[in-house]
Amino acid sequence: MFGLLIVLGAGWGITQPLTKLAVSTGHGHFGLIFWQLVIGAVLMAVIARATGRRLPLTRPALRVYATIALIGTVLPNTASYQAAVHLPSGVLSILLSLIPMMAFPIALGLGLERFSMRRLSGLLLGLLGVAFLVLPETSLPDAAMVAWVPVAILASLCYAFEGNYVARWGTAGLDPVQVLLGASSAGAVMVAPLMLASGHWISPFTPFGVAEWSLVSSSVVHVLVYTSFVWLIGRAGSVFAVQVSYLVTGFGVIWAMLLLDERYAPMIWAAMVLMMAGMALVQPRPKAVLAPLTGFGDSDIRP
């Protein structure tokens, strides 16, 4: 089980550098999101067919698909793809660890959690980690990058809302595979007109380069890792499986160093330590742990 956990962490972790490569040649974010969703929908349809699942099209189910598509992929990926053009991949991976910390105050507002000084301390550590990234002039390679940190954080905020939405209103009896298939399909329908209107269309018939193969690889890796994660929750429990959060952040930084030759200032490493400590403090109760639902190209893990 520990071996599989490491594989899942490495798999989700590599999707952030792949996202960086996908935007490296100037592809528009709506085009990238559209194809990411289409690839995910096709692969999830194959998995659903192989496991005998059908896709319900009731009104409650359609509402779930649309909501998860919007706050779990369309909005956060719009932010993360744009931030990926300007920020180092490792920094993006570190910022994604804010998700459980940002989820805590949202859960308080929805009445899903009780106040906890321990978890508040985790949130404050996360905010301190962000300060370590943006305040010292020597943290980021270019001071102009600071303006893109809030954009990257917006993606984490969307994922935090997504997890709380599922915890508060549920998924209309749908299992994770059905939700991901329905949300990917709904998201592709949402993004298609935006892609065409913005001129972000990416033709699948042109020769593939590094950017195109990175997009395909990221989408495929996410679906495979996601379905394995859901299986792991069933076999080992959510408390064990959610520990992959730490591995995703760590592997995201390591992959960025190996694939993109990124190097980081001491303050970035300090920020990463603070984020990991904050994440440990805000881990939810076992029954509140949720599998990530959608979003891909994101190397996020959304507990």
C-alpha positions in Angstrom: 0.0 0.0 0.0 2.8 2.4 0.8 4.3 1.7 -2.6 1.1 2.6 -4.3 0.8 5.8 -2.2 4.3 6.8 -3.5 3.3 6.1 -7.1 0.2 8.2 -6.7 2.1 11.1 -5.2 4.7 10.9 -8.0 1.9 10.7 -10.6 0.0 13.7 -9.4 3.2 15.5 -8.7 4.4 15.3 -12.3 1.3 16.9 -13.7 2.4 20.4 -12.5 5.6 20.4 -14.5 3.6 18.9 -17.4 1.3 21.9 -17.1 4.2 24.2 -17.3 5.4 22.5 -20.5 1.9 22.6 -21.9 1.8 26.4 -21.8 5.4 26.8 -22.9 4.5 27.4 -26.6 1.7 29.9 -26.2 -1.4 27.7 -26.3 -4.4 29.5 -24.9 -5.8 28.3 -21.6 -9.3 27.6 -22.9 -7.9 25.3 -25.6 -5.8 23.4 -23.1 -8.7 23.1 -20.7 -11.0 21.8 -23.5 -8.8 19.1 -24.6 -7.9 18.1 -21.1 -11.6 17.6 -20.4 -12.2 15.8 -23.6 -9.3 13.3 -23.0 -10.5 12.9 -19.4 -14.1 12.3 -20.4 -13.1 9.7 -23.0 -10.9 7.7 -20.6 -13.5 7.9 -17.8 -16.2 6.7 -20.3 -14.0 3.6 -21.0 -13.6 3.0 -17.3 -17.3 3.5 -16.7 -18.2 1.1 -19.5 -15.7 -1.5 -18.3 -17.1 -1.4 -14.7 -20.8 -1.4 -15.8 -21.5 2.2 -14.7 -24.1 4.3 -16.4 -24.2 8.1 -16.5 -27.4 9.4 -14.9 -28.9 12.4 -16.6 -31.4 13.4 -13.9 -31.8 17.1 -12.9 -29.9 16.7 -9.6 -27.1 14.8 -11.4 -26.8 17.4 -14.1 -26.6 20.1 -11.4 -23.7 18.2 -9.8 -21.9 17.8 -13.1 -22.2 21.5 -13.9 -21.1 22.7 -10.5 -18.1 20.4 -10.2 -17.1 21.2 -13.7 -17.2 25.0 -13.0 -15.5 25.1 -9.6 -13.4 22.0 -10.0 -11.9 22.6 -13.5 -13.0 25.6 -15.6 -12.4 28.3 -13.0 -9.3 26.9 -11.3 -7.6 25.7 -14.5 -8.2 29.1 -16.1 -6.2 30.5 -13.2 -3.6 27.8 -12.9 -2.8 27.7 -16.7 -2.3 31.5 -16.7 -0.2 31.4 -13.6 1.9 28.6 -15.0 3.1 30.9 -17.7 4.7 33.2 -15.2 5.5 31.2 -12.0 7.9 28.3 -11.5 6.3 24.9 -11.4 7.6 24.1 -8.0 6.0 27.2 -6.5 2.7 26.2 -8.1 2.9 22.8 -6.4 3.7 24.4 -3.0 0.7 26.8 -3.4 -1.6 23.9 -4.1 -0.9 22.6 -0.5 -3.1 25.6 0.6 -6.2 23.7 -0.4 -7.0 22.0 2.9 -6.0 25.1 4.8 -8.4 27.3 2.8 -11.1 24.7 3.1 -11.2 25.0 6.8 -12.7 28.6 7.1 -15.2 27.7 4.3 -16.3 24.6 6.2 -16.7 26.8 9.3 -18.9 29.2 7.4 -21.1 26.3 6.1 -21.4 24.7 9.5 -19.5 21.6 8.5 -16.7 22.0 11.1 -16.4 23.3 14.6 -13.7 25.9 15.5 -10.4 24.3 16.3 -7.3 26.2 17.5 -5.1 23.5 16.1 -6.6 23.9 12.6 -6.6 27.6 12.8 -2.8 27.4 13.6 -2.5 25.3 10.4 -4.2 28.0 8.4 -1.9 30.7 9.9 1.1 28.6 9.0 -0.1 28.4 5.5 -0.6 32.2 5.3 2.9 32.7 6.7 4.3 30.3 4.0 2.6 32.5 1.4 4.2 35.6 3.0 7.6 33.9 2.7 7.0 33.5 -1.0 5.9 37.0 -1.8 7.4 39.4 0.7 11.2 38.9 0.4 12.5 40.3 -2.9 14.9 37.3 -3.2 12.3 34.5 -3.0 11.0 34.4 -6.6 13.4 34.6 -9.6 11.6 37.8 -10.8 9.8 40.3 -8.6 7.1 40.7 -11.3 6.1 37.1 -10.5 4.6 38.2 -7.2 1.5 39.5 -9.0 0.7 36.0 -10.3 0.8 34.3 -6.9 -2.8 35.4 -6.0 -3.9 34.0 -9.4 -2.4 30.6 -8.5 -4.0 30.8 -5.1 -7.4 31.4 -6.7 -7.1 27.8 -8.1 -6.6 26.5 -4.6 -9.6 28.5 -3.4 -11.8 26.9 -6.0 -10.7 23.4 -5.1 -11.4 24.2 -1.4 -14.9 25.3 -2.4 -15.4 22.2 -4.4 -14.6 19.9 -1.5 -16.9 21.7 0.8 -19.7 21.7 -1.8 -19.5 18.0 -2.0 -19.4 17.7 1.8 -22.4 20.0 2.3 -24.7 19.1 -0.6 -23.4 15.7 -1.7 -23.3 14.2 -5.2 -26.9 13.1 -5.7 -26.0 9.5 -5.1 -23.3 9.4 -7.8 -20.0 7.6 -7.3 -16.7 9.4 -8.0 -16.3 7.8 -11.5 -19.7 9.0 -12.5 -19.1 12.5 -11.1 -15.7 12.8 -12.9 -17.2 11.5 -16.2 -20.2 13.8 -16.0 -18.2 16.9 -14.9 -15.6 16.4 -17.6 -18.3 16.2 -20.2 -20.2 19.2 -18.9 -16.9 21.1 -18.6 -16.0 20.5 -22.2 -19.5 21.8 -23.3 -18.9 24.9 -21.2 -15.5 25.7 -22.4 -16.0 24.9 -26.1 -17.7 28.3 -27.0 -15.1 30.2 -24.9 -12.3 28.4 -26.7 -13.7 29.3 -30.1 -14.6 32.9 -29.2 -11.2 33.5 -27.8 -9.3 31.9 -30.7 -7.7 29.3 -28.4 -8.6 26.3 -30.6 -5.8 23.7 -30.7 -6.0 21.5 -33.7 -5.4 17.8 -32.9 -4.2 17.2 -36.5 -1.1 19.3 -36.4 2.2 17.6 -35.5 2.6 17.1 -31.7 5.4 18.8 -29.9 6.5 18.9 -26.2 3.5 21.1 -25.2 0.9 18.9 -26.9 2.3 15.6 -25.5 2.6 17.2 -22.1 -1.1 18.0 -22.1 -2.1 14.5 -23.2 0.3 12.9 -20.7 -1.0 15.1 -17.8 -4.6 14.3 -18.7 -4.0 10.5 -18.9 -1.9 10.4 -15.7 -4.6 12.2 -13.8 -7.3 9.8 -14.8 -5.2 6.8 -13.9 -4.0 8.2 -10.6 -7.5 9.4 -9.7 -9.1 6.0 -10.2 -6.3 4.3 -8.3 -6.8 6.8 -5.5 -10.5 6.0 -5.2 -9.6 2.3 -5.2 -7.0 2.9 -2.4 -9.5 4.7 -0.3 -11.8 1.6 -0.5 -8.9 -0.7 0.5 -6.9 1.3 3.0 -9.3 4.0 4.2 -9.3 7.7 3.6 -7.0 8.6 6.6 -4.2 6.6 5.0 -5.0 7.6 1.4 -5.1 11.4 2.1 -1.4 11.3 3.1 -0.7 11.4 -0.6 -1.2 15.2 -0.2 2.3 15.6 1.2 3.8 13.4 -1.5 2.1 15.4 -4.3 3.7 18.7 -3.1 7.1 17.1 -2.6 7.1 15.2 -5.9 5.8 18.3 -7.6 8.9 20.2 -6.5 11.3 17.3 -7.3 9.9 16.8 -10.8 10.2 20.5 -11.5 13.9 20.3 -10.5 14.5 17.2 -12.7 12.4 18.1 -15.7 12.6 21.9 -15.8 15.9 22.4 -14.0 14.2 24.7 -11.5 16.2 25.9 -8.5 14.7 27.7 -5.4 15.8 30.3 -3.0 16.0 29.4 0.7 12.8 31.3 1.5 10.9 29.1 -1.0 12.1 26.0 0.9 11.1 27.6 4.1 7.6 28.3 2.7 7.3 24.7 1.7 8.1 23.5 5.2 5.5 25.9 6.6 2.9 24.8 4.1 3.5 21.1 4.9 3.2 21.8 8.6 0.0 23.7 8.1 -1.4 20.9 6.0 -0.7 18.4 8.8 -2.5 20.6 11.3 -5.7 21.1 9.3 -6.2 17.5 8.2 -10.0 16.9 8.6 -11.7 14.3 10.6 -11.6 10.8 8.9 -15.3 11.0 7.8 -14.7 14.4 6.2 -11.9 13.3 3.9 -13.0 13.5 0.3 -11.4 12.1 -2.8 -10.5 14.7 -5.5 -13.3 14.8 -8.0 -12.1 16.5 -11.1 -9.7 19.1 -12.4 -7.2 17.9 -14.4 -4.0 18.8 -15.5 -4.0 19.9 -11.9 -1.6 18.1 -9.7 -3.9 18.8 -6.9 -5.1 16.6 -4.2 -8.3 17.8 -2.7 -9.0 16.2 0.7 
